[in-house]
Amino acid sequence: MTDEAPSIGLFSGKRSRWVLGVLFAALVLTYGYALLEQANPFNDRPFDGETWRMYAGSDVPDSPRGKMAEAVTSDVLRPGMARDEVLALLGPPDPTGVGGFGEGAVSGDASGTLPAGGTLRYYLGMWSGNRTHPDWLEVYFDDEGHLARAEIISF
């Protein structure tokens, strides 16, 4: 005779190790996703055009534009939009020198007058990393003047 009790049920033997392993993996993945979302400073706020335009030309490090950037790239701007539509939503790009780096209209001028295929740059503040370098939203247009893509740039 052995002193070992018979194993009965769901959490016995190899099955129990497998179930616990799956539960642990799910917990780790959920926790990791939560940390990533919490660590993303660009997705804390829905887009508000009035607030966005109010901070035009401002080099405030904690500009609310930064917290709206993901909403702009995922919910507001759509590939194929005309440059005039983008300018109506976001306003003109930031002037040269705002945020300490670069210029507002990467190719063209800060009034938003760009040749086809130009790029607009909007200062977001200093949100990424250890908050010592500026972040920008860059909006790229194709040769026909339609939105190709927009991305958050961190220096």
C-alpha positions in Angstrom: 0.0 0.0 0.0 1.0 3.5 -0.6 0.4 6.6 1.5 -0.6 8.6 -1.6 -4.2 9.6 -2.0 -5.8 8.8 -5.4 -5.9 11.8 -7.7 -9.4 12.7 -8.8 -10.7 15.7 -10.7 -9.7 18.6 -12.9 -6.5 19.7 -11.0 -4.7 16.4 -10.8 -1.5 15.2 -12.3 -0.4 16.5 -15.7 -3.7 18.1 -16.4 -3.3 20.3 -13.3 0.1 21.5 -14.4 -1.2 22.2 -17.9 -4.2 24.2 -16.6 -2.1 26.2 -14.2 0.5 26.9 -16.9 -2.2 28.2 -19.2 -3.7 30.4 -16.4 -0.3 31.7 -15.5 0.5 32.6 -19.2 -2.9 34.4 -19.5 -2.2 36.3 -16.4 1.3 37.3 -17.6 0.0 38.4 -21.0 -2.9 40.4 -19.5 -0.5 42.1 -17.0 2.0 42.9 -19.8 -0.7 44.4 -22.0 -1.9 46.6 -19.1 1.6 47.8 -18.5 2.1 48.7 -22.1 -1.1 50.6 -22.3 -0.3 52.4 -19.1 3.2 53.3 -20.3 1.9 54.8 -23.6 1.6 58.6 -22.9 0.0 59.2 -26.3 -3.4 57.5 -25.7 -4.8 59.1 -22.6 -7.3 61.5 -24.2 -9.8 61.6 -27.1 -9.2 64.2 -29.8 -10.5 67.7 -29.1 -10.0 70.0 -32.0 -10.4 73.2 -30.0 -7.8 72.2 -27.4 -5.5 70.9 -30.2 -5.6 74.2 -32.0 -5.3 76.2 -28.8 -1.8 74.8 -28.3 -0.7 75.7 -31.9 2.8 77.3 -31.7 3.1 76.5 -28.0 6.3 74.7 -26.8 4.8 73.7 -23.4 6.4 70.3 -22.5 3.2 68.8 -21.2 1.0 69.9 -24.0 -2.4 68.1 -24.1 -1.7 67.4 -27.7 0.6 64.6 -26.7 -2.2 62.8 -24.9 -4.4 63.0 -28.0 -1.8 61.8 -30.5 -3.0 58.2 -30.7 -6.6 59.4 -31.2 -5.5 61.6 -34.0 -3.6 58.8 -35.8 -6.2 56.1 -35.3 -9.6 57.9 -35.1 -9.3 61.3 -36.7 -7.0 61.1 -39.7 -7.8 58.6 -42.5 -5.6 57.7 -45.5 -6.7 59.5 -48.6 -8.0 62.7 -46.8 -7.2 65.9 -48.7 -4.6 68.2 -47.2 -7.3 70.9 -46.7 -9.3 68.5 -44.6 -6.3 67.7 -42.4 -5.6 71.4 -42.0 -9.2 72.1 -41.1 -9.0 69.5 -38.3 -5.5 70.2 -37.0 -4.8 73.7 -38.0 -1.5 74.8 -39.6 1.7 73.1 -38.6 3.8 74.6 -35.8 6.3 77.3 -36.8 10.0 76.7 -37.0 11.6 76.4 -33.6 8.6 75.3 -31.6 9.7 72.4 -29.3 13.4 73.2 -30.0 13.8 71.0 -33.1 12.9 71.1 -36.7 10.3 73.1 -38.4 6.5 72.9 -38.6 6.1 72.2 -42.3 8.9 69.8 -43.1 8.6 70.4 -46.8 6.9 73.7 -47.5 6.3 76.5 -45.2 4.7 76.9 -41.7 1.5 78.4 -43.2 0.5 74.9 -44.3 1.2 75.7 -48.0 2.9 72.6 -49.2 3.8 71.1 -52.6 2.1 67.7 -53.3 3.9 65.0 -51.2 4.7 67.4 -48.4 4.8 66.7 -44.7 3.2 68.7 -41.8 4.7 68.5 -38.3 2.9 69.3 -35.0 4.6 69.6 -31.7 3.2 67.2 -29.0 5.2 68.1 -26.0 7.8 66.0 -24.2 6.0 62.8 -23.3 8.1 59.9 -24.3 11.1 58.4 -22.5 12.3 60.4 -19.6 10.6 63.5 -20.9 13.7 65.4 -22.0 13.2 65.3 -25.8 10.3 66.6 -27.9 7.7 64.5 -29.6 6.0 65.3 -32.9 3.1 64.2 -35.0 4.2 64.1 -38.6 1.5 63.9 -41.3 2.7 62.7 -44.7 1.0 63.4 -48.1 1.3 61.5 -51.4 2.1 63.2 -54.7 -1.6 64.0 -55.2 -1.8 65.9 -51.9 -3.8 63.2 -50.0 -2.9 61.8 -46.6 -0.6 58.8 -46.9 0.1 58.3 -43.2 0.6 60.0 -39.9 3.0 58.9 -37.1 4.3 60.0 -33.8 8.0 60.8 -33.8 10.1 60.8 -30.7 13.6 62.2 -30.7 
